[in-house]
Amino acid sequence: MLSLTKLVAALSCTLGYAVAFSGDLTYFTPGLGSCGWTNTESDMVVALSPAQYELDPKACGKTIQIHAGNKTTTAKVVDKCPPCAVGSIDVSPTVFQHIAPLTVGRTHVEWDYVS
Protein backbone atom coordinates (compact mmCIF):
# COMPACT_ATOMS: atom_id res chain seq x y z
CA MET A 1 0.00 0.00 0.00
CA LEU A 2 1.32 3.42 -0.98
CA SER A 3 1.56 5.85 1.92
CA LEU A 4 0.12 9.34 1.63
CA THR A 5 3.60 10.89 1.85
CA LYS A 6 4.89 8.69 -0.98
CA LEU A 7 1.80 9.45 -3.05
CA VAL A 8 2.20 13.22 -2.59
CA ALA A 9 5.92 12.98 -3.41
CA ALA A 10 5.21 10.90 -6.50
CA LEU A 11 2.58 13.35 -7.72
CA SER A 12 4.94 16.23 -7.06
CA CYS A 13 7.65 14.62 -9.18
CA THR A 14 5.22 13.64 -11.92
CA LEU A 15 3.26 16.88 -12.13
CA GLY A 16 6.10 19.26 -11.29
CA TYR A 17 4.24 20.98 -8.46
CA ALA A 18 6.18 22.36 -5.51
CA VAL A 19 5.21 20.34 -2.45
CA ALA A 20 6.61 21.23 0.95
CA PHE A 21 8.17 18.46 3.01
CA SER A 22 9.22 18.58 6.64
CA GLY A 23 11.65 16.61 8.72
CA ASP A 24 15.00 16.69 10.45
CA LEU A 25 18.04 18.45 9.05
CA THR A 26 21.40 16.82 9.79
CA TYR A 27 24.82 17.23 8.20
CA PHE A 28 27.42 14.88 6.73
CA THR A 29 30.79 14.97 5.04
CA PRO A 30 30.12 14.74 1.29
CA GLY A 31 32.26 12.65 -1.02
CA LEU A 32 31.25 10.52 -3.98
CA GLY A 33 27.45 10.55 -3.82
CA SER A 34 24.73 8.34 -5.27
CA CYS A 35 24.38 10.71 -8.22
CA GLY A 36 27.97 10.00 -9.24
CA TRP A 37 29.44 13.39 -8.37
CA THR A 38 32.18 14.12 -5.86
CA ASN A 39 31.47 17.03 -3.52
CA THR A 40 33.14 18.66 -0.53
CA GLU A 41 32.00 20.14 2.80
CA SER A 42 31.97 23.62 1.25
CA ASP A 43 29.52 22.66 -1.53
CA MET A 44 25.82 23.50 -1.18
CA VAL A 45 24.57 19.91 -1.44
CA VAL A 46 21.88 17.66 0.03
CA ALA A 47 21.12 13.95 0.37
CA LEU A 48 17.46 12.85 0.30
CA SER A 49 15.80 10.01 2.17
CA PRO A 50 15.83 6.73 0.21
CA ALA A 51 12.06 6.89 -0.33
CA GLN A 52 12.18 10.38 -1.83
CA TYR A 53 15.37 9.71 -3.80
CA GLU A 54 13.89 6.58 -5.38
CA LEU A 55 10.50 8.15 -6.14
CA ASP A 56 12.10 10.72 -8.44
CA PRO A 57 14.53 9.17 -10.93
CA LYS A 58 15.51 12.71 -11.97
CA ALA A 59 16.23 13.97 -8.43
CA CYS A 60 19.98 14.29 -9.07
CA GLY A 61 20.91 17.88 -9.76
CA LYS A 62 17.58 19.35 -8.66
CA THR A 63 17.69 22.29 -6.27
CA ILE A 64 15.71 22.36 -3.06
CA GLN A 65 14.95 25.34 -0.84
CA ILE A 66 15.24 24.75 2.91
CA HIS A 67 13.35 26.81 5.51
CA ALA A 68 13.73 26.98 9.30
CA GLY A 69 12.22 29.91 11.15
CA ASN A 70 13.34 33.05 9.35
CA LYS A 71 16.29 31.35 7.65
CA THR A 72 16.28 30.00 4.10
CA THR A 73 18.94 28.44 1.89
CA THR A 74 19.22 26.22 -1.16
CA ALA A 75 21.11 23.03 -1.96
CA LYS A 76 21.59 20.67 -4.92
CA VAL A 77 20.54 17.01 -4.65
CA VAL A 78 23.67 14.84 -5.02
CA ASP A 79 23.16 11.84 -2.75
CA LYS A 80 20.87 9.48 -0.86
CA CYS A 81 20.78 9.42 2.97
CA PRO A 82 20.10 5.78 3.99
CA PRO A 83 19.19 6.50 7.64
CA CYS A 84 16.97 9.52 6.83
CA ALA A 85 13.23 9.21 7.36
CA VAL A 86 10.86 10.51 4.69
CA GLY A 87 11.04 14.31 4.76
CA SER A 88 14.39 14.41 6.54
CA ILE A 89 17.50 15.57 4.69
CA ASP A 90 21.25 15.42 5.23
CA VAL A 91 23.26 18.42 4.03
CA SER A 92 26.84 19.59 3.80
CA PRO A 93 28.16 21.53 6.81
CA THR A 94 28.07 24.73 4.73
CA VAL A 95 24.34 24.34 4.09
CA PHE A 96 23.65 23.42 7.72
CA GLN A 97 25.41 26.56 8.95
CA HIS A 98 23.03 28.70 6.86
CA ILE A 99 20.23 27.31 9.06
CA ALA A 100 21.87 26.62 12.45
CA PRO A 101 25.27 26.25 14.15
CA LEU A 102 26.91 22.85 13.65
CA THR A 103 26.84 22.33 17.43
CA VAL A 104 23.03 21.94 17.18
CA GLY A 105 23.57 18.76 15.14
CA ARG A 106 19.89 18.28 14.24
CA THR A 107 17.01 20.68 13.69
CA HIS A 108 13.54 20.63 12.15
CA VAL A 109 13.08 22.15 8.67
CA GLU A 110 10.65 22.41 5.81
CA TRP A 111 11.84 22.12 2.24
CA ASP A 112 10.62 21.93 -1.33
CA TYR A 113 11.92 21.61 -4.86
CA VAL A 114 12.70 24.79 -6.77
CA SER A 115 13.87 23.15 -9.99
VMD Tcl script that builds the backbone (N, CA, C; Angstrom):
set m [mol new atoms 345]
animate dup $m
set s [atomselect $m all]
$s set {name element resname resid chain x y z} {
  {N N MET 1 A 0.845 -1.180 0.000}
  {CA C MET 1 A 0.000 0.000 0.000}
  {C C MET 1 A 0.889 1.241 0.000}
  {N N LEU 2 A 0.554 2.194 -0.843}
  {CA C LEU 2 A 1.316 3.420 -0.984}
  {C C LEU 2 A 0.911 4.407 0.104}
  {N N SER 3 A 1.883 4.890 0.862}
  {CA C SER 3 A 1.564 5.846 1.923}
  {C C SER 3 A 1.205 7.199 1.323}
  {N N LEU 4 A 0.516 8.017 2.090}
  {CA C LEU 4 A 0.124 9.342 1.631}
  {C C LEU 4 A 1.342 10.191 1.288}
  {N N THR 5 A 2.392 10.108 2.107}
  {CA C THR 5 A 3.604 10.885 1.854}
  {C C THR 5 A 4.228 10.476 0.527}
  {N N LYS 6 A 4.306 9.167 0.281}
  {CA C LYS 6 A 4.886 8.690 -0.981}
  {C C LYS 6 A 4.011 9.097 -2.165}
  {N N LEU 7 A 2.703 9.056 -1.987}
  {CA C LEU 7 A 1.803 9.449 -3.051}
  {C C LEU 7 A 1.968 10.929 -3.387}
  {N N VAL 8 A 2.022 11.781 -2.372}
  {CA C VAL 8 A 2.202 13.218 -2.594}
  {C C VAL 8 A 3.548 13.483 -3.258}
  {N N ALA 9 A 4.592 12.803 -2.806}
  {CA C ALA 9 A 5.923 12.981 -3.405}
  {C C ALA 9 A 5.920 12.528 -4.856}
  {N N ALA 10 A 5.270 11.404 -5.135}
  {CA C ALA 10 A 5.211 10.897 -6.501}
  {C C ALA 10 A 4.455 11.864 -7.407}
  {N N LEU 11 A 3.337 12.383 -6.936}
  {CA C LEU 11 A 2.578 13.349 -7.724}
  {C C LEU 11 A 3.370 14.625 -7.949}
  {N N SER 12 A 4.105 15.045 -6.935}
  {CA C SER 12 A 4.936 16.231 -7.055}
  {C C SER 12 A 5.969 16.054 -8.154}
  {N N CYS 13 A 6.619 14.893 -8.178}
  {CA C CYS 13 A 7.649 14.617 -9.177}
  {C C CYS 13 A 7.035 14.496 -10.561}
  {N N THR 14 A 5.875 13.861 -10.645}
  {CA C THR 14 A 5.223 13.640 -11.921}
  {C C THR 14 A 4.633 14.920 -12.489}
  {N N LEU 15 A 3.952 15.686 -11.669}
  {CA C LEU 15 A 3.258 16.878 -12.132}
  {C C LEU 15 A 4.113 18.139 -12.096}
  {N N GLY 16 A 5.219 18.108 -11.373}
  {CA C GLY 16 A 6.096 19.260 -11.292}
  {C C GLY 16 A 5.651 20.315 -10.308}
  {N N TYR 17 A 4.699 20.012 -9.458}
  {CA C TYR 17 A 4.245 20.976 -8.463}
  {C C TYR 17 A 5.221 21.033 -7.303}
  {N N ALA 18 A 5.348 22.210 -6.702}
  {CA C ALA 18 A 6.180 22.358 -5.512}
  {C C ALA 18 A 5.371 21.883 -4.306}
  {N N VAL 19 A 5.866 20.886 -3.628}
  {CA C VAL 19 A 5.209 20.343 -2.446}
  {C C VAL 19 A 6.181 20.476 -1.287}
  {N N ALA 20 A 5.732 21.050 -0.206}
  {CA C ALA 20 A 6.605 21.229 0.949}
  {C C ALA 20 A 6.692 19.934 1.743}
  {N N PHE 21 A 7.899 19.613 2.160}
  {CA C PHE 21 A 8.165 18.464 3.015}
  {C C PHE 21 A 8.699 18.986 4.336}
  {N N SER 22 A 8.627 18.184 5.370}
  {CA C SER 22 A 9.225 18.582 6.641}
  {C C SER 22 A 9.881 17.378 7.286}
  {N N GLY 23 A 10.918 17.670 8.047}
  {CA C GLY 23 A 11.652 16.608 8.720}
  {C C GLY 23 A 12.883 17.174 9.390}
  {N N ASP 24 A 13.768 16.277 9.790}
  {CA C ASP 24 A 15.005 16.690 10.452}
  {C C ASP 24 A 16.068 17.071 9.440}
  {N N LEU 25 A 16.870 18.031 9.815}
  {CA C LEU 25 A 18.036 18.447 9.052}
  {C C LEU 25 A 19.263 18.009 9.835}
  {N N THR 26 A 20.127 17.233 9.208}
  {CA C THR 26 A 21.399 16.824 9.793}
  {C C THR 26 A 22.494 17.134 8.769}
  {N N TYR 27 A 23.753 16.976 9.159}
  {CA C TYR 27 A 24.823 17.230 8.196}
  {C C TYR 27 A 25.788 16.056 8.135}
  {N N PHE 28 A 26.481 15.973 6.990}
  {CA C PHE 28 A 27.422 14.879 6.734}
  {C C PHE 28 A 28.612 15.424 5.963}
  {N N THR 29 A 29.634 14.605 5.834}
  {CA C THR 29 A 30.794 14.969 5.037}
  {C C THR 29 A 30.609 14.391 3.640}
  {N N PRO 30 A 30.331 15.243 2.655}
  {CA C PRO 30 A 30.123 14.737 1.294}
  {C C PRO 30 A 31.395 14.137 0.703}
  {N N GLY 31 A 31.189 13.283 -0.247}
  {CA C GLY 31 A 32.259 12.655 -1.017}
  {C C GLY 31 A 31.654 12.269 -2.351}
  {N N LEU 32 A 31.881 11.032 -2.772}
  {CA C LEU 32 A 31.247 10.523 -3.978}
  {C C LEU 32 A 29.830 10.114 -3.627}
  {N N GLY 33 A 28.846 10.809 -4.165}
  {CA C GLY 33 A 27.446 10.555 -3.822}
  {C C GLY 33 A 26.756 9.606 -4.781}
  {N N SER 34 A 25.537 9.265 -4.460}
  {CA C SER 34 A 24.732 8.340 -5.265}
  {C C SER 34 A 24.482 8.850 -6.682}
  {N N CYS 35 A 24.577 10.141 -6.884}
  {CA C CYS 35 A 24.375 10.714 -8.220}
  {C C CYS 35 A 25.631 10.615 -9.080}
  {N N GLY 36 A 26.740 10.177 -8.484}
  {CA C GLY 36 A 27.970 9.998 -9.244}
  {C C GLY 36 A 28.906 11.183 -9.247}
  {N N TRP 37 A 28.597 12.210 -8.449}
  {CA C TRP 37 A 29.441 13.394 -8.373}
  {C C TRP 37 A 30.192 13.414 -7.043}
  {N N THR 38 A 31.397 13.959 -7.076}
  {CA C THR 38 A 32.175 14.117 -5.857}
  {C C THR 38 A 32.033 15.559 -5.379}
  {N N ASN 39 A 31.668 15.709 -4.112}
  {CA C ASN 39 A 31.475 17.029 -3.518}
  {C C ASN 39 A 32.270 17.155 -2.234}
  {N N THR 40 A 32.390 18.387 -1.750}
  {CA C THR 40 A 33.138 18.661 -0.527}
  {C C THR 40 A 32.220 19.323 0.508}
  {N N GLU 41 A 32.749 19.509 1.712}
  {CA C GLU 41 A 31.995 20.141 2.797}
  {C C GLU 41 A 31.579 21.571 2.475}
  {N N SER 42 A 32.288 22.228 1.578}
  {CA C SER 42 A 31.966 23.622 1.246}
  {C C SER 42 A 30.910 23.742 0.149}
  {N N ASP 43 A 30.543 22.625 -0.483}
  {CA C ASP 43 A 29.519 22.659 -1.530}
  {C C ASP 43 A 28.122 22.724 -0.920}
  {N N MET 44 A 27.209 23.361 -1.618}
  {CA C MET 44 A 25.819 23.503 -1.177}
  {C C MET 44 A 25.029 22.304 -1.692}
  {N N VAL 45 A 25.149 21.164 -0.968}
  {CA C VAL 45 A 24.566 19.913 -1.438}
  {C C VAL 45 A 23.708 19.239 -0.377}
  {N N VAL 46 A 22.823 18.340 -0.846}
  {CA C VAL 46 A 21.881 17.655 0.031}
  {C C VAL 46 A 21.733 16.198 -0.396}
  {N N ALA 47 A 21.466 15.350 0.592}
  {CA C ALA 47 A 21.116 13.947 0.372}
  {C C ALA 47 A 19.675 13.752 0.826}
  {N N LEU 48 A 18.867 13.106 -0.012}
  {CA C LEU 48 A 17.460 12.853 0.296}
  {C C LEU 48 A 17.278 11.498 0.958}
  {N N SER 49 A 16.147 11.322 1.614}
  {CA C SER 49 A 15.804 10.010 2.171}
  {C C SER 49 A 15.689 9.016 1.017}
  {N N PRO 50 A 15.930 7.732 1.276}
  {CA C PRO 50 A 15.828 6.730 0.209}
  {C C PRO 50 A 14.472 6.748 -0.490}
  {N N ALA 51 A 13.391 6.894 0.267}
  {CA C ALA 51 A 12.057 6.887 -0.331}
  {C C ALA 51 A 11.895 8.038 -1.319}
  {N N GLN 52 A 12.338 9.229 -0.949}
  {CA C GLN 52 A 12.181 10.378 -1.831}
  {C C GLN 52 A 13.165 10.339 -2.992}
  {N N TYR 53 A 14.358 9.838 -2.744}
  {CA C TYR 53 A 15.366 9.710 -3.799}
  {C C TYR 53 A 14.887 8.733 -4.871}
  {N N GLU 54 A 14.316 7.617 -4.446}
  {CA C GLU 54 A 13.895 6.581 -5.385}
  {C C GLU 54 A 12.585 6.914 -6.085}
  {N N LEU 55 A 11.751 7.766 -5.490}
  {CA C LEU 55 A 10.502 8.152 -6.142}
  {C C LEU 55 A 10.720 9.072 -7.333}
  {N N ASP 56 A 11.821 9.786 -7.352}
  {CA C ASP 56 A 12.099 10.719 -8.441}
  {C C ASP 56 A 13.394 10.329 -9.127}
  {N N PRO 57 A 13.311 9.592 -10.243}
  {CA C PRO 57 A 14.532 9.167 -10.928}
  {C C PRO 57 A 15.359 10.329 -11.471}
  {N N LYS 58 A 14.786 11.528 -11.490}
  {CA C LYS 58 A 15.512 12.710 -11.973}
  {C C LYS 58 A 15.859 13.655 -10.822}
  {N N ALA 59 A 15.942 13.130 -9.599}
  {CA C ALA 59 A 16.231 13.972 -8.431}
  {C C ALA 59 A 17.634 14.573 -8.497}
  {N N CYS 60 A 18.585 13.817 -9.016}
  {CA C CYS 60 A 19.976 14.294 -9.067}
  {C C CYS 60 A 20.070 15.617 -9.809}
  {N N GLY 61 A 20.699 16.575 -9.157}
  {CA C GLY 61 A 20.905 17.880 -9.760}
  {C C GLY 61 A 19.794 18.879 -9.498}
  {N N LYS 62 A 18.655 18.412 -8.977}
  {CA C LYS 62 A 17.578 19.347 -8.662}
  {C C LYS 62 A 17.972 20.196 -7.459}
  {N N THR 63 A 17.430 21.386 -7.390}
  {CA C THR 63 A 17.688 22.289 -6.270}
  {C C THR 63 A 16.491 22.266 -5.339}
  {N N ILE 64 A 16.778 22.235 -4.047}
  {CA C ILE 64 A 15.712 22.359 -3.056}
  {C C ILE 64 A 15.949 23.638 -2.257}
  {N N GLN 65 A 14.863 24.182 -1.732}
  {CA C GLN 65 A 14.947 25.340 -0.838}
  {C C GLN 65 A 14.572 24.859 0.554}
  {N N ILE 66 A 15.393 25.216 1.531}
  {CA C ILE 66 A 15.238 24.746 2.909}
  {C C ILE 66 A 14.869 25.931 3.793}
  {N N HIS 67 A 13.844 25.744 4.642}
  {CA C HIS 67 A 13.349 26.808 5.514}
  {C C HIS 67 A 13.354 26.345 6.970}
  {N N ALA 68 A 13.811 27.211 7.855}
  {CA C ALA 68 A 13.732 26.979 9.302}
  {C C ALA 68 A 13.605 28.345 9.968}
  {N N GLY 69 A 12.444 28.589 10.553}
  {CA C GLY 69 A 12.218 29.907 11.150}
  {C C GLY 69 A 12.321 30.979 10.091}
  {N N ASN 70 A 13.171 31.967 10.320}
  {CA C ASN 70 A 13.336 33.050 9.348}
  {C C ASN 70 A 14.551 32.841 8.447}
  {N N LYS 71 A 15.108 31.639 8.457}
  {CA C LYS 71 A 16.292 31.354 7.648}
  {C C LYS 71 A 15.925 30.457 6.466}
  {N N THR 72 A 16.532 30.763 5.324}
  {CA C THR 72 A 16.284 30.001 4.101}
  {C C THR 72 A 17.595 29.849 3.346}
  {N N THR 73 A 17.779 28.681 2.734}
  {CA C THR 73 A 18.940 28.443 1.888}
  {C C THR 73 A 18.564 27.427 0.829}
  {N N THR 74 A 19.457 27.198 -0.118}
  {CA C THR 74 A 19.216 26.215 -1.164}
  {C C THR 74 A 20.369 25.217 -1.209}
  {N N ALA 75 A 20.089 24.052 -1.800}
  {CA C ALA 75 A 21.112 23.028 -1.961}
  {C C ALA 75 A 20.755 22.150 -3.154}
  {N N LYS 76 A 21.767 21.548 -3.758}
  {CA C LYS 76 A 21.588 20.674 -4.917}
  {C C LYS 76 A 21.589 19.216 -4.468}
  {N N VAL 77 A 20.638 18.435 -4.975}
  {CA C VAL 77 A 20.544 17.005 -4.653}
  {C C VAL 77 A 21.695 16.265 -5.325}
  {N N VAL 78 A 22.521 15.585 -4.486}
  {CA C VAL 78 A 23.666 14.840 -5.017}
  {C C VAL 78 A 23.803 13.436 -4.427}
  {N N ASP 79 A 22.943 13.099 -3.453}
  {CA C ASP 79 A 23.162 11.837 -2.750}
  {C C ASP 79 A 21.873 11.343 -2.115}
  {N N LYS 80 A 21.953 10.113 -1.602}
  {CA C LYS 80 A 20.869 9.484 -0.856}
  {C C LYS 80 A 21.349 9.316 0.581}
  {N N CYS 81 A 20.458 9.540 1.548}
  {CA C CYS 81 A 20.778 9.424 2.973}
  {C C CYS 81 A 20.078 8.177 3.520}
  {N N PRO 82 A 20.745 7.024 3.549}
  {CA C PRO 82 A 20.101 5.776 3.987}
  {C C PRO 82 A 19.378 5.845 5.334}
  {N N PRO 83 A 19.926 6.497 6.365}
  {CA C PRO 83 A 19.189 6.500 7.639}
  {C C PRO 83 A 18.098 7.564 7.749}
  {N N CYS 84 A 17.954 8.436 6.748}
  {CA C CYS 84 A 16.972 9.522 6.826}
  {C C CYS 84 A 15.548 9.011 6.647}
  {N N ALA 85 A 14.659 9.490 7.497}
  {CA C ALA 85 A 13.231 9.207 7.365}
  {C C ALA 85 A 12.666 10.077 6.243}
  {N N VAL 86 A 11.505 9.712 5.728}
  {CA C VAL 86 A 10.857 10.511 4.693}
  {C C VAL 86 A 10.688 11.947 5.198}
  {N N GLY 87 A 11.124 12.895 4.391}
  {CA C GLY 87 A 11.037 14.309 4.755}
  {C C GLY 87 A 12.306 14.852 5.374}
  {N N SER 88 A 13.120 13.971 5.941}
  {CA C SER 88 A 14.386 14.412 6.542}
  {C C SER 88 A 15.460 14.478 5.463}
  {N N ILE 89 A 16.410 15.391 5.649}
  {CA C ILE 89 A 17.501 15.568 4.692}
  {C C ILE 89 A 18.830 15.703 5.421}
  {N N ASP 90 A 19.877 15.334 4.723}
  {CA C ASP 90 A 21.245 15.418 5.228}
  {C C ASP 90 A 21.979 16.381 4.307}
  {N N VAL 91 A 22.629 17.382 4.849}
  {CA C VAL 91 A 23.256 18.425 4.033}
  {C C VAL 91 A 24.736 18.569 4.374}
  {N N SER 92 A 25.442 19.273 3.512}
  {CA C SER 92 A 26.844 19.587 3.801}
  {C C SER 92 A 26.897 20.550 4.989}
  {N N PRO 93 A 28.035 20.594 5.691}
  {CA C PRO 93 A 28.160 21.532 6.808}
  {C C PRO 93 A 27.904 22.988 6.397}
  {N N THR 94 A 28.290 23.353 5.196}
  {CA C THR 94 A 28.071 24.727 4.732}
  {C C THR 94 A 26.585 25.054 4.669}
  {N N VAL 95 A 25.785 24.126 4.150}
  {CA C VAL 95 A 24.336 24.342 4.090}
  {C C VAL 95 A 23.764 24.412 5.498}
  {N N PHE 96 A 24.172 23.465 6.352}
  {CA C PHE 96 A 23.648 23.421 7.720}
  {C C PHE 96 A 23.878 24.749 8.435}
  {N N GLN 97 A 25.068 25.315 8.256}
  {CA C GLN 97 A 25.408 26.565 8.947}
  {C C GLN 97 A 24.586 27.762 8.461}
  {N N HIS 98 A 23.953 27.653 7.301}
  {CA C HIS 98 A 23.031 28.700 6.860}
  {C C HIS 98 A 21.732 28.656 7.661}
  {N N ILE 99 A 21.466 27.502 8.294}
  {CA C ILE 99 A 20.232 27.308 9.060}
  {C C ILE 99 A 20.488 27.366 10.564}
  {N N ALA 100 A 21.570 26.711 11.015}
  {CA C ALA 100 A 21.867 26.619 12.454}
  {C C ALA 100 A 23.351 26.331 12.651}
  {N N PRO 101 A 23.870 26.595 13.860}
  {CA C PRO 101 A 25.267 26.251 14.151}
  {C C PRO 101 A 25.454 24.729 14.114}
  {N N LEU 102 A 26.627 24.289 13.699}
  {CA C LEU 102 A 26.914 22.851 13.647}
  {C C LEU 102 A 26.735 22.176 15.001}
  {N N THR 103 A 26.960 22.912 16.085}
  {CA C THR 103 A 26.835 22.332 17.429}
  {C C THR 103 A 25.416 21.857 17.735}
  {N N VAL 104 A 24.422 22.379 17.004}
  {CA C VAL 104 A 23.034 21.938 17.182}
  {C C VAL 104 A 22.898 20.484 16.730}
  {N N GLY 105 A 23.555 20.136 15.626}
  {CA C GLY 105 A 23.572 18.763 15.136}
  {C C GLY 105 A 22.336 18.308 14.387}
  {N N ARG 106 A 21.159 18.691 14.848}
  {CA C ARG 106 A 19.888 18.283 14.238}
  {C C ARG 106 A 18.850 19.352 14.535}
  {N N THR 107 A 18.086 19.707 13.506}
  {CA C THR 107 A 17.013 20.678 13.688}
  {C C THR 107 A 15.887 20.366 12.715}
  {N N HIS 108 A 14.699 20.876 13.003}
  {CA C HIS 108 A 13.543 20.626 12.148}
  {C C HIS 108 A 13.476 21.679 11.049}
  {N N VAL 109 A 13.188 21.237 9.810}
  {CA C VAL 109 A 13.084 22.147 8.669}
  {C C VAL 109 A 11.907 21.762 7.779}
  {N N GLU 110 A 11.565 22.682 6.909}
  {CA C GLU 110 A 10.653 22.411 5.809}
  {C C GLU 110 A 11.438 22.676 4.535}
  {N N TRP 111 A 11.128 21.926 3.507}
  {CA C TRP 111 A 11.837 22.121 2.239}
  {C C TRP 111 A 10.945 21.757 1.058}
  {N N ASP 112 A 11.316 22.274 -0.101}
  {CA C ASP 112 A 10.619 21.926 -1.327}
  {C C ASP 112 A 11.550 22.084 -2.522}
  {N N TYR 113 A 11.142 21.512 -3.634}
  {CA C TYR 113 A 11.923 21.608 -4.861}
  {C C TYR 113 A 11.726 22.977 -5.497}
  {N N VAL 114 A 12.805 23.535 -6.041}
  {CA C VAL 114 A 12.695 24.789 -6.771}
  {C C VAL 114 A 13.074 24.607 -8.231}
  {N N SER 115 A 13.576 23.441 -8.573}
  {CA C SER 115 A 13.866 23.149 -9.995}
  {C C SER 115 A 13.762 21.677 -10.227}
}
mol reanalyze $m
mol bondsrecalc $m
mol representation Tube
mol addrep $m
